[in-house]
Amino acid sequence: PELISEAIRTSFAVGDQRRAGDYYRLVDGGNRLLWGGRITTRVSEPDRLSELLRRTMVATFPQLAELGVDMAWSGRMAYARHLMPQIGPVEDGLWSCTAFGGHGLNTTAIGGKVVAEAILGQSDRWQAFSPFGIKWAGGVVGRMAAQSTYWWLQARDRVSEAFNQSAYISE
């Protein structure tokens, strides 16, 4: 806890300004650090992911080099071409609630509630998403495009950092 409190002096969640950024926050009363980042369109091995996230954490906060990683997990990142969640009926009796673009942990619960309300006939809030439609995202080619885009953003971040510039200077 002492190492963590020396490095991170806020109880708020923090996200950096890189294009392919990380986020972190204190948990368990400040005794633990939750660190997140990196996206993938394929399954990641927890050991490999642990090492990648730890390396990023130590590069950001060198004083945390003694900390280990207790747990790492990943999931496939889902994006729609229109960059909005895909919420709505696909066909009779089949609903979609997906493509939250890396923000699913905090938003899928309300998405699920919106779909449940629609199924029960209690609300038509799902129709706020209907202008965007349920669109096919390209299958394997779409996943390759999303992963390549993320790697391109990471490369741009590295170049900006090498020249000690903000990631958004030339946007």
VEXGU-842244 format. One line per 3 residues: number of its first residue (from 0); their letters; for each residue x, y, z of N, C-alpha, C. Coordinates in Angstrom, 3 decimals. Example, Ala and Ser with C-alpha at 12.3 -4.5 7.8 and 13.67 -1.06 7.14 Angstrom:
0> AS> 13.190 -5.690 7.800 12.300 -4.500 7.800 13.200 -3.300 7.800 ~ 12.850 -2.250 7.080 13.670 -1.060 7.140 12.900 0.030 7.870
END
This chain:
0> PEL> 0.801 -1.217 0.000 0.000 0.000 0.000 0.839 1.276 0.000 ~ 2.015 1.235 0.663 2.843 2.439 0.717 3.371 2.797 -0.673 ~ 3.825 1.795 -1.413 4.307 2.043 -2.776 3.207 2.656 -3.630
3> ISE> 2.023 2.109 -3.520 0.903 2.591 -4.323 0.551 4.024 -3.944 ~ 0.463 4.311 -2.642 0.062 5.655 -2.219 1.109 6.704 -2.568 ~ 2.365 6.317 -2.685 3.395 7.267 -3.121 3.239 7.606 -4.600
6> AIR> 2.814 6.639 -5.381 2.708 6.842 -6.828 1.380 7.474 -7.235 ~ 0.303 7.024 -6.635 -1.030 7.461 -7.053 -1.702 8.136 -5.869 ~ -1.939 9.410 -6.012 -2.437 10.198 -4.885 -3.873 10.659 -5.074
9> TSF> -4.659 9.841 -5.713 -6.072 10.151 -5.878 -6.876 8.863 -5.783 ~ -8.088 9.004 -5.319 -8.964 7.833 -5.273 -9.843 7.751 -6.520 ~ -9.678 8.717 -7.415 -10.465 8.727 -8.650 -9.868 7.782 -9.682
12> AVG> -10.692 7.343 -10.596 -10.200 6.567 -11.733 -9.433 7.518 -12.651 ~ -8.353 7.034 -13.227 -7.496 7.854 -14.083 -7.353 7.166 -15.430 ~ -7.442 7.937 -16.484 -7.170 7.438 -17.826 -6.174 8.370 -18.475
15> DQR> -5.217 7.837 -19.189 -4.241 8.727 -19.809 -4.757 9.236 -21.148 ~ -4.024 10.176 -21.733 -4.508 10.834 -22.944 -3.976 10.227 -24.234 ~ -3.308 9.101 -24.140 -2.827 8.474 -25.369 -3.988 7.958 -26.203
18> RAG> -3.752 7.811 -27.478 -4.780 7.279 -28.375 -5.146 5.846 -27.981 ~ -4.174 5.072 -27.576 -4.366 3.684 -27.137 -4.000 3.627 -25.657 ~ -4.742 4.348 -24.849 -4.365 4.582 -23.471 -4.713 3.487 -22.483
21> DYY> -4.265 3.712 -21.263 -4.518 2.831 -20.133 -5.388 3.570 -19.128 ~ -5.909 2.839 -18.183 -6.688 3.423 -17.106 -6.360 2.649 -15.840 ~ -6.517 3.312 -14.711 -6.228 2.655 -13.449 -6.955 3.369 -12.326
24> RLV> -7.114 2.645 -11.237 -7.713 3.218 -10.038 -7.355 2.342 -8.849 ~ -7.413 2.959 -7.677 -7.178 2.229 -6.442 -8.442 1.472 -6.064 ~ -8.271 0.277 -5.552 -9.388 -0.529 -5.068 -9.007 -1.099 -3.707
27> DGG> -9.946 -1.735 -3.051 -9.699 -2.364 -1.751 -9.128 -1.351 -0.761 ~ -9.767 -0.176 -0.705 -9.334 0.848 0.241 -7.954 1.409 -0.044 ~ -7.502 1.344 -1.269 -6.185 1.855 -1.635 -5.069 0.841 -1.480
30> NRL> -5.413 -0.386 -1.105 -4.402 -1.427 -0.922 -4.031 -2.143 -2.210 ~ -4.850 -1.982 -3.230 -4.614 -2.666 -4.501 -4.816 -1.674 -5.638 ~ -4.212 -2.010 -6.747 -4.304 -1.175 -7.937 -4.936 -1.987 -9.057
33> LWG> -6.007 -1.470 -9.622 -6.623 -2.089 -10.788 -6.077 -1.339 -12.001 ~ -5.432 -2.060 -12.908 -4.819 -1.447 -14.090 -5.417 -2.088 -15.327 ~ -5.879 -1.282 -16.220 -6.458 -1.810 -17.446 -5.913 -1.101 -18.667
36> GRI> -6.022 -1.760 -19.763 -5.581 -1.179 -21.018 -5.383 -2.268 -22.042 ~ -4.948 -1.865 -23.189 -4.732 -2.780 -24.303 -6.068 -3.315 -24.779 ~ -6.220 -3.423 -26.052 -7.411 -4.057 -26.597 -6.969 -5.169 -27.530
39> TTR> -7.858 -6.086 -27.743 -7.558 -7.158 -28.676 -8.855 -7.682 -29.270 ~ -8.738 -8.194 -30.442 -9.883 -8.826 -31.094 -9.720 -10.339 -31.084 ~ -8.769 -10.798 -30.296 -8.546 -12.236 -30.178 -8.319 -12.568 -28.702
42> VSE> -8.277 -13.807 -28.367 -8.088 -14.230 -26.978 -6.637 -13.998 -26.573 ~ -6.436 -13.438 -25.373 -5.090 -13.207 -24.849 -4.819 -14.172 -23.708 ~ -3.618 -14.687 -23.654 -3.214 -15.552 -22.548 -2.978 -14.689 -21.309
45> PDR> -3.553 -15.044 -20.162 -3.402 -14.225 -18.959 -1.953 -13.947 -18.567 ~ -1.052 -14.925 -18.681 0.345 -14.694 -18.300 0.992 -13.640 -19.186 ~ 0.752 -13.723 -20.471 1.301 -12.739 -21.416 0.701 -11.359 -21.148
48> LSE> -0.594 -11.315 -20.930 -1.263 -10.055 -20.644 -0.738 -9.449 -19.347 ~ -0.534 -10.272 -18.317 0.024 -9.792 -17.046 1.344 -9.083 -17.273 ~ 2.207 -9.695 -18.057 3.525 -9.113 -18.311 3.416 -7.804 -19.089
51> LLR> 2.558 -7.763 -20.089 2.396 -6.540 -20.883 1.855 -5.391 -20.033 ~ 0.829 -5.664 -19.234 0.260 -4.618 -18.388 1.240 -4.186 -17.303 ~ 1.949 -5.140 -16.730 2.933 -4.808 -15.701 4.034 -3.929 -16.272
54> RTM> 4.493 -4.257 -17.467 5.533 -3.460 -18.122 5.055 -2.011 -18.326 ~ 3.811 -1.860 -18.751 3.256 -0.520 -18.948 3.123 0.211 -17.614 ~ 2.660 -0.492 -16.586 2.511 0.108 -15.266 3.855 0.618 -14.744
57> VAT> 4.893 -0.198 -14.874 6.220 0.185 -14.374 6.822 1.308 -15.219 ~ 6.541 1.329 -16.508 7.015 2.437 -17.346 6.343 3.742 -16.924 ~ 5.098 3.649 -16.485 4.356 4.831 -16.046 4.750 5.231 -14.630
60> FPQ> 4.882 4.259 -13.757 5.235 4.489 -12.355 6.400 3.580 -11.978 ~ 7.639 3.984 -12.246 8.798 3.127 -11.951 8.868 2.691 -10.483 ~ 8.335 3.497 -9.595 8.378 3.150 -8.169 7.499 1.946 -7.829
63> LAE> 6.691 1.477 -8.781 5.845 0.306 -8.546 6.474 -0.984 -9.067 ~ 7.754 -0.948 -9.372 8.431 -2.110 -9.967 8.372 -3.355 -9.088 ~ 8.239 -3.187 -7.787 8.193 -4.343 -6.890 6.817 -5.012 -6.842
66> LGV> 5.807 -4.353 -7.372 4.461 -4.930 -7.336 4.327 -6.062 -8.337 ~ 3.568 -7.063 -7.947 3.258 -8.165 -8.852 1.835 -8.030 -9.369 ~ 1.462 -8.934 -10.221 0.106 -8.961 -10.773 -0.596 -10.189 -10.199
69> DMA> -1.703 -9.965 -9.527 -2.463 -11.075 -8.948 -3.369 -11.750 -9.965 ~ -3.915 -10.962 -10.872 -4.893 -11.513 -11.800 -4.911 -10.673 -13.075 ~ -5.072 -11.334 -14.191 -5.229 -10.634 -15.472 -6.276 -11.370 -16.288
72> WSG> -7.057 -10.620 -17.024 -8.073 -11.229 -17.885 -8.256 -10.347 -19.103 ~ -8.862 -10.898 -20.084 -9.162 -10.113 -21.276 -10.452 -10.617 -21.891 ~ -10.925 -9.860 -22.794 -12.089 -10.239 -23.576 -11.917 -9.653 -24.960
75> RMA> -12.642 -10.181 -25.881 -12.554 -9.639 -27.234 -13.263 -8.290 -27.289 ~ -12.617 -7.349 -27.946 -13.175 -6.024 -28.106 -14.145 -6.027 -29.279 ~ -15.318 -5.466 -29.078 -16.330 -5.450 -30.137 -16.646 -4.009 -30.529
78> YAR> -16.520 -3.726 -31.802 -16.824 -2.404 -32.346 -17.815 -2.540 -33.485 ~ -18.713 -1.596 -33.576 -19.580 -1.493 -34.747 -18.954 -0.459 -35.683 ~ -19.226 -0.574 -36.954 -18.663 0.380 -37.915 -19.095 1.808 -37.605
81> HLM> -20.294 1.987 -37.053 -20.790 3.329 -36.726 -20.364 3.778 -35.331 ~ -19.605 2.948 -34.610 -19.038 3.239 -33.291 -20.081 3.433 -32.186 ~ -21.283 2.965 -32.409 -22.328 2.993 -31.386 -22.648 1.557 -30.981
84> PQI> -23.100 1.356 -29.740 -23.515 0.005 -29.361 -24.629 -0.482 -30.281 ~ -24.659 -1.766 -30.485 -25.712 -2.370 -31.301 -26.749 -2.966 -30.358 ~ -27.829 -2.241 -30.191 -28.899 -2.645 -29.288 -30.196 -2.657 -30.082
87> GPV> -30.824 -3.813 -30.127 -32.100 -3.895 -30.824 -32.390 -5.302 -31.291 ~ -33.569 -5.478 -31.884 -33.937 -6.811 -32.361 -33.178 -7.175 -33.629 ~ -32.720 -8.411 -33.679 -32.054 -8.939 -34.870 -33.096 -9.635 -35.737
90> EDG> -33.942 -10.408 -35.087 -35.079 -11.071 -35.736 -36.081 -11.375 -34.633 ~ -37.192 -11.920 -34.981 -38.226 -12.227 -34.001 -37.667 -13.093 -32.865 ~ -37.689 -12.563 -31.638 -37.239 -13.321 -30.475 -35.742 -13.301 -30.225
93> LWS> -34.963 -12.608 -31.063 -33.510 -12.538 -30.900 -33.086 -11.078 -30.854 ~ -32.435 -10.706 -29.747 -32.010 -9.320 -29.542 -30.493 -9.238 -29.488 ~ -29.978 -8.080 -29.833 -28.543 -7.820 -29.784 -28.266 -6.728 -28.759
96> CTA> -27.194 -6.899 -28.010 -26.728 -5.890 -27.055 -25.214 -6.053 -27.003 ~ -24.518 -5.450 -27.962 -23.090 -5.702 -28.133 -22.393 -4.483 -28.730 ~ -21.096 -4.612 -28.938 -20.271 -3.603 -29.625 -20.154 -2.309 -28.828
99> FGG> -19.766 -2.425 -27.578 -19.619 -1.256 -26.727 -18.220 -0.638 -26.818 ~ -17.395 -1.131 -27.709 -16.112 -0.513 -28.035 -15.184 -0.270 -26.863 ~ -15.087 -1.232 -25.966 -14.163 -1.083 -24.846 -14.775 -0.432 -23.625
102> HGL> -16.044 -0.081 -23.688 -16.715 0.555 -22.558 -17.849 -0.309 -22.025 ~ -17.771 -1.595 -22.272 -18.867 -2.486 -21.926 -19.041 -2.745 -20.451 ~ -17.961 -2.715 -19.688 -18.072 -3.053 -18.276 -19.043 -2.124 -17.562
105> NTT> -19.040 -0.870 -17.923 -19.923 0.068 -17.235 -21.224 0.340 -17.981 ~ -21.373 -0.103 -19.213 -22.568 0.248 -19.977 -23.435 -0.939 -20.384 ~ -22.895 -2.133 -20.369 -23.715 -3.269 -20.798 -24.848 -3.567 -19.824
108> AIG> -24.687 -3.212 -18.569 -25.775 -3.449 -17.607 -27.012 -2.648 -18.000 ~ -26.835 -1.389 -18.349 -27.992 -0.593 -18.766 -28.492 -1.073 -20.124 ~ -27.582 -1.497 -21.004 -28.008 -2.063 -22.285 -28.886 -3.280 -22.075
111> GKV> -28.490 -4.149 -21.158 -29.288 -5.330 -20.841 -30.643 -4.961 -20.271 ~ -30.672 -3.930 -19.438 -31.942 -3.459 -18.869 -32.855 -2.930 -19.977 ~ -32.284 -2.175 -20.912 -33.062 -1.631 -22.034 -33.662 -2.764 -22.868
114> VAE> -32.861 -3.796 -23.138 -33.359 -4.942 -23.911 -34.433 -5.687 -23.115 ~ -34.201 -5.910 -21.824 -35.195 -6.615 -20.998 -36.517 -5.853 -20.967 ~ -36.443 -4.526 -20.817 -37.665 -3.714 -20.823 -38.407 -3.853 -22.148
117> AIL> -37.657 -3.891 -23.242 -38.284 -4.029 -24.564 -38.965 -5.390 -24.699 ~ -38.284 -6.435 -24.276 -38.852 -7.788 -24.369 -40.135 -7.890 -23.546 ~ -40.144 -7.240 -22.379 -41.318 -7.278 -21.508 -42.392 -6.268 -21.916
120> GQS> -42.095 -5.467 -22.947 -43.058 -4.468 -23.406 -43.192 -3.277 -22.483 ~ -42.189 -3.020 -21.653 -42.248 -1.937 -20.673 -41.686 -0.618 -21.191 ~ -40.908 -0.668 -22.262 -40.234 0.541 -22.729 -39.809 0.372 -24.180
123> DRW> -39.686 1.497 -24.857 -39.143 1.468 -26.219 -37.810 2.228 -26.279 ~ -37.119 2.306 -25.137 -35.844 3.039 -25.091 -34.824 2.492 -26.079 ~ -34.914 1.224 -26.428 -33.970 0.627 -27.373 -34.006 1.358 -28.706
126> QAF> -35.131 2.009 -29.011 -35.256 2.672 -30.305 -34.326 3.873 -30.445 ~ -33.770 4.354 -29.348 -32.763 5.419 -29.447 -31.563 4.944 -30.266 ~ -31.359 3.625 -30.323 -30.237 3.061 -31.076 -30.626 2.654 -32.492
129> SPF> -31.911 2.657 -32.797 -32.353 2.168 -34.108 -31.824 2.978 -35.290 ~ -31.565 4.291 -35.176 -31.002 4.993 -36.333 -29.640 4.440 -36.775 ~ -28.936 3.801 -35.863 -27.613 3.265 -36.191 -27.695 1.867 -36.783
132> GIK> -28.709 1.143 -36.405 -28.924 -0.189 -36.957 -27.984 -1.247 -36.406 ~ -28.336 -2.484 -36.700 -27.503 -3.633 -36.356 -26.730 -3.959 -37.625 ~ -25.468 -3.608 -37.641 -24.664 -3.731 -38.857 -23.593 -4.802 -38.689
135> WAG> -23.365 -5.539 -39.750 -22.293 -6.519 -39.778 -20.965 -5.771 -39.768 ~ -20.031 -6.213 -38.945 -18.759 -5.505 -38.788 -17.609 -6.151 -39.549 ~ -17.899 -7.024 -40.484 -16.849 -7.533 -41.355 -16.245 -8.855 -40.970
138> GVV> -16.749 -9.517 -39.936 -16.216 -10.826 -39.570 -14.721 -10.783 -39.296 ~ -13.996 -11.752 -39.812 -12.546 -11.843 -39.590 -11.845 -10.601 -40.121 ~ -12.243 -10.126 -41.286 -11.613 -8.936 -41.874 -11.872 -7.716 -40.995
141> GRM> -13.074 -7.600 -40.450 -13.386 -6.500 -39.549 -12.540 -6.543 -38.290 ~ -12.366 -7.750 -37.725 -11.511 -7.887 -36.533 -10.071 -7.524 -36.862 ~ -9.607 -7.939 -38.039 -8.240 -7.590 -38.452 -8.105 -6.072 -38.599
144> AAQ> -9.109 -5.425 -39.155 -9.073 -3.969 -39.314 -9.048 -3.276 -37.955 ~ -9.876 -3.752 -37.010 -9.900 -3.157 -35.676 -8.562 -3.337 -34.972 ~ -7.991 -4.541 -35.046 -6.708 -4.794 -34.397 -5.610 -3.956 -35.037
147> STY> -5.595 -3.859 -36.352 -4.591 -3.053 -37.059 -4.717 -1.579 -36.694 ~ -5.945 -1.107 -36.562 -6.163 0.288 -36.157 -5.580 0.527 -34.776 ~ -5.807 -0.397 -33.850 -5.266 -0.245 -32.502 -3.741 -0.227 -32.531
150> WWL> -3.134 -1.136 -33.297 -1.671 -1.151 -33.383 -1.156 0.147 -33.992 ~ -1.855 0.704 -34.966 -1.469 1.983 -35.577 -1.534 3.097 -34.528 ~ -2.592 3.113 -33.717 -2.707 4.120 -32.665 -1.587 3.974 -31.642
153> QAR> -1.234 2.749 -31.279 -0.111 2.525 -30.365 1.184 3.069 -30.962 ~ 1.401 2.812 -32.242 2.617 3.295 -32.902 2.658 4.820 -32.890 ~ 1.542 5.458 -33.151 1.489 6.924 -33.118 1.782 7.440 -31.715
156> DRV> 1.266 6.738 -30.691 1.566 7.129 -29.314 3.066 7.051 -29.052 ~ 3.702 5.971 -29.494 5.142 5.805 -29.261 5.942 6.919 -29.929 ~ 5.566 7.283 -31.139 6.261 8.367 -31.842 6.064 9.679 -31.089
159> SEA> 4.833 9.974 -30.679 4.571 11.196 -29.918 5.368 11.223 -28.623 ~ 5.405 10.090 -27.925 6.139 10.027 -26.664 7.640 10.159 -26.891 ~ 8.136 9.615 -27.992 9.566 9.721 -28.298 9.976 11.172 -28.502
162> FNQ> 9.063 11.967 -29.031 9.347 13.380 -29.250 8.767 14.241 -28.142 ~ 8.357 13.573 -27.045 7.840 14.240 -25.855 6.689 15.184 -26.187 ~ 5.767 14.705 -26.999 4.608 15.498 -27.388 3.349 14.835 -26.862
165> SAY> 2.342 15.652 -26.667 1.034 15.110 -26.311 0.501 14.316 -27.491 ~ -0.242 13.281 -27.211 -0.803 12.447 -28.276 -1.783 13.217 -29.144 ~ -2.268 14.349 -28.671 -3.303 15.056 -29.417 -2.802 16.331 -30.097
168> ISE> -1.518 16.594 -30.074 -1.000 17.850 -30.613 -1.384 18.078 -32.066 ~ -1.238 17.094 -32.908 -1.457 17.328 -34.334 -2.777 16.766 -34.838 ~ -3.710 16.550 -33.956 -5.004 15.979 -34.378 -5.841 17.043 -35.047
END
